[in-house]
């Protein structure tokens, strides 16, 4: 099943602006303060973690506290625009290929 949602440039701009604001809040600083990537569970210096939208903006996600997680740059780049179930399948495939 393909989840295609049309998102306008204006909606993307608005959500990205919300993300910039949310990154400055104490809530976000506390959230990334553990230094743990939501996906790989590895620990990093908190400032190295990025804000990832679990449901990507381009796929209809919103910038709300329940949709953002701290993420390492490697996981963020690999995840790209995948939805949670797509990312789970991807990670399962990687695990099966690893020795």
C-alpha positions, 0 to 999 in steps of 0.5 A: 500500500502506498501512502501518497499525500499531497503536501504543498510547498506552503505547508512544508514551509509552515511545518519547517518553521514550527520545527525550527521553533520547537528545536529552541524549546527546553522540551526539545533540549531535554528530549535530546539530552539523553544523547540516545538515537531513537532508531539505532539506540546508540549514544551520541553527544546531544548536540550531534542528534538531529530532529527527525519527524517519525512521519515525514513532513513530505508524507503528511506528518506534522511538527508536533511533540508526538511526531519528533524524535532525536536521531543520529545523522546516519539514521536520519539520512538512511530513513529519509522519507520512510514511514515507520512501517517502511523503516521497520522493514528496512531495519529488519532487512539490514539485520538479516544481512548482517553476520 
